[in-house]
């Protein structure tokens, strides 16, 4: 289990997030590139983090001045990665390599591929960053399916 090192900023943000939502958080990633904060909430705290009709997360987002995304922690790496990609549906996963250099290939439902990757790759970025921090997984790749429509090369 990797030890997540939290910066002072992250600890302050986690404390603020917890007091605003009531959800326990174990990690925070400040994603400047996409202008958002990503919190890894404790198992079972997803409802608290989001709140009725999204009220808690909206309030936290307004107070903190950034878009907020939450992922529910799971000690099982496979389930945690599935949580990272929600609402996209993961239909399969293959772990390869040594524990310190593990790569995961994720098979996403065809209709959900766009959601899994996200605008400018922001969702795959989130999954890679969190999987590395929480489970020491070196890389995540989305399975590229051969294009069934394309005919043979002539």
N, C-alpha and C positions, 0 to 999 in steps of 0.2 A: 504494500500500500504506500503510494508516494505521500510525502509530507507536503501539504499545501502551505506555501509561505505567503502570508497575507501582508500587504503593505499597510502602512498607517492609514492611507486613503481608503483602502478596502475595508479595514476594520471599522472606520468611521461610517462608511456607507452601509455596511452590514448592520451596524447598531441602529442607524437611522431607519433602514428598511424594516428591521424587526419591530421597532417602536411604532412605525406607521401601519404595518400590516398585521402584526402579531404572529407572523410566520417565522420560525427559526431558519436561519441561513448558515450554511457551512462554507460558502465560497462566494467570491464576487470577482467578475472580470470587467475591467473598464475597457470597453471596445471603442476607442477614439475614432477609428476608421469608419465605423457605422453609426457613431453617435448614440451609443446605448450602454446600458449597464446590464450585465447578465448575472443573476443570482442563482446559486444552487441551493434549493430549499430542502429542509429535512423531510424524510419520508412521511407522508400523511399531511404535510402543511401546505400543499398546493392550493386547496380551497381557501385557506386563510390568506395566502399570498395574493390570490386573484380577487377574492371577495365577491359579494353578491353583485351580479351583472358587471363584474370587473371594477367595482368601486374602489377596492383597496389598492390595486395596482395602478389605477388612474390617478388616485390621490398621491401615491408615492412618486409616480412619474412627474406630476406637476410640482411637488415640493422639491424633488431632487433635480429637476430641470433636464432630464434625459429620458429617452424611451427605455422602458424596463422589460426585460424578458426573464422568465423563470423556468428552471428545469428541476424536476424532482430527483433528488439523489437516490441511488440504489447501489448497494454493495456488490450486486451482480453486474459485471461490466456489460454483458449483453443487454440487460434490461435498462441500464443507465444510458447506453447508446440509443436504444429505442426511444427513451424519454427525450433525448437531445433532439431527435428528428420530428417529434410530434408537432403538428397533426399528421405529418406524412407517415404512411404505414410501411414499416420495415417487414419484408416477407422472408428474409434470410440473412445470415451473417456467417462469415468465415474468418477465423482468427489464424494468423500465420506468423511464424518467426519466434525468436527467443523472447522471454518475458520483458526484457529491457528494450527490445526493438520490435515489439509486436505491431503488426499491421492488421487492420480489420477491413474486409471488403463487405460492403453492405448492399443488399439487394432491396431496392425500393419498388413498391407497387408502381406500375407504369404511369398511372394517372397522377401520382404524387411526386414524380421526379423533380418537377419545377419547384415545388414547395421544399423538398429536401435540400436542394442546392441553394435556393433563395436568390434574391436580387444581388447581382455582383458577387455571388458565392458566400453571402453572409451566413447562411444556415449551416453549410458544411464547415465554414470557418469556426462557428460556435461549437459544433460537435467535436471537431479536432482539438480545439483548445481545451474544452472541458474534459474530454477523454484522457488527454495527456495529464492534466492536473489531478484528476480524481482517480484514474486507474493506470497511469503510466503507459498509455497506449500511444505509440510513436506516430501512427498515421491512420486515417480513415479514408477509404476510397469508395466511391459509389460504383457498383458494377455497371460496366458499359455493355449493353445488350447489342448484339449485331442487328442491324436494321433489317427487319423481315421484309420490308417492302422493296428494297433495292434488289435488283436482279443480279445475275453473275456479271462480272466485269468482262466486257467484250474486247 
